[in-house]
Amino acid sequence: MATSGGGSGGSQLFVRQSTGLVREASALDATIFNAVFSAPVGAALAWGVFFALSAFPGADLVWATIISFVLNVPVLIMMALLASSMPRTGGDYVWVSRILSPPLALISNFGAALSALIGATFWARYFPVFALGPILATLGILFDNQGLIDLGTKFQTDNAYIFAGGLAMIALMTAILIAGIRTTFRWQNTFWIIASVGTFLAFIVLAIGSTPDFQANFNALNAKFGGASVNDVIAAAKATGAKPDATNWNATLPTIFAIMVFMMWNWWSVYLAGELKSASNRSRQLGVMFGALAWDVVFIVIGVLLLFKVVGYDFMVAVNTVGNTAYAIPTGPWYHFMASLVLNVPVISILIVGSFLFWSLPAMVGNTFMPIRTVFAWSFDRLLPEKLSEVNERSHSPVPAILLVMGIVTAMLAWSVVSTDFGTWLALGVEAGAVCVVIVALAAFLFPERRPDLYQASPANVKVGGIPVLKIVAPLSALVMVFLIYLTFAYPGLALAGKPENAWQIPAFIGMIVVIGLVIFYGARMIRRSQGVDIDLVYRELPPE
């Protein structure tokens, strides 16, 4: 395997004079990258939002989504200005290390990478638990095949099957990443198109379908497995008359958090900046990020409203209530499954349900891409062994970094299968992302004073009423993140397993990120100094492209 290897040891600041990565990603690639990383519409509808209906009675998903859109605005503006000013592989690591200090950059970047690794593990698990398993069970139900139902149930509940399904997704993702960024985005975009077509087909079915048809089809199918009627399912959950209430802040606020778990990441393409065409164009960066956010918000709202139109808010509250024995169908009440029952036409049902197989891979792209580029950037600055910044000369992919990160994701998958704490860690991934954004906000606020040599001629040098835009959006971005952290304390059901006494876990988790980031930096610094290399010199300039 041909590689772009190291340079001349300590005779130069960086490992070599160019990264070996190539700007092959288009604006469309980056927009889809953000959209499927942040809130892949079909997958978010299938799993990510409807649990809030039973967890927080009166939750208004539509208004919570719209509020989440507003909360994202200052964050995206800040990230777009920084990404266009310093479009390098590593994103916040490069910005914070050059504006503030390298130790803070390691804390920030490790927090983001940890969040991505948790996300990658989730999407690997998503494939067997929320895609393959339900699809097999649904096909078994449609064709009255108990073997398929049993196999689908195993992929949703049996640890060995869950691990095998997740491992298959990791292996496929590894092969695609090694093949290079052009191949990676070809797979991402193709899978996204197929998944989106299936989701839009579900929208069409819901738009033309009727409540009586859905109820008749559901009642017949649920009765086949010993379940009750729609009205009985609602009554069993004590959800009769349930309706959304946006003014009920004890429902709306935690629902905003539940949506932001998925939707707060539409700036993730900053980690693609070193391989994005025209990455220094401020308008392109803003378009990529806001295009992805608008896509997510519009179609999640449409999807929610269409489902409620046919199925009913009270019914979705009921079927998402844990322990509702009146719901007996051997697959979860996922969005795509509910939509498939509206017309109950086998071919349409297969197309809708089958398309949801295709959400996992594009969602995994961003969750694996970022920590791989983190490892690469750290190695390129000599914090990690130089081997990890080697690039294949044919595919321009950092193969050693890919293998390391995917090995970590595999280990985390194995842990997640046997652990009872993974759901908590998934929510705490938001805290890790919040740490990153808060530190970036500090760097953005101080950018004009700390690095005027970079700021003055940069795309970030924009003013409104004589005030630098970064001075406005940076504090607002930090406040949004503090707000999200506050919600995890105020509503223990979000990240603390419903136990207020577990509140210590949040500062402990954030403290862990700080400690590990500092250990990585100062440990690497000590080792490099013993080798006669002063890595502090690296941070006086931007890395080469």
Secondary structure, DSSP 8 states (H G I E B T S, - for coil): --EE---SGGGSSSSSSS------B-HHHHHHHHHHHH--HHHIIIIISTHHHHHSTT--HHHHHHHHHHHHHHHHHHHHHHHHHS--TTTHHHHHHHHT-HHHHHHHHHHHHHHHHHHHHHHHHHIIIIIIHHHHHHHHHHTT-HHHHHHHHHHHH-HHHHHHHHHHHHHHHHHHHHT-HHHHHHHHHHHHHHHHHHHHHHHHHHHH--HHHHHHHHHHHHHHTT---HHHHHHHTT-TT----TT-HHHHHHHHHHHHHHHTTTTGGGGGGGGBTTTT-HHHHHHHHHHHHHHHHHHHHHHHHHHHHHT-HHHHHHHTSTT-TT---SS---HHHHHHHHH--HHHHHHHHHHGGGSHHHHHHHHHHHHHHHHHHHHHTTSS-GGGG-EETTT---HHHHHHHHHHHHHHHHHHHH-S-HHHHHHHHHHHHHHHHHHHHHHHHHHHHH-HHHHTTSTT--EETTEEHHHHHHHHHHHHHHHHHHHHHH-TTTTSTT-GGGGGHHHHHHHHHHHHHHHHHHHHHHHHHHTT--GGGGGGS----
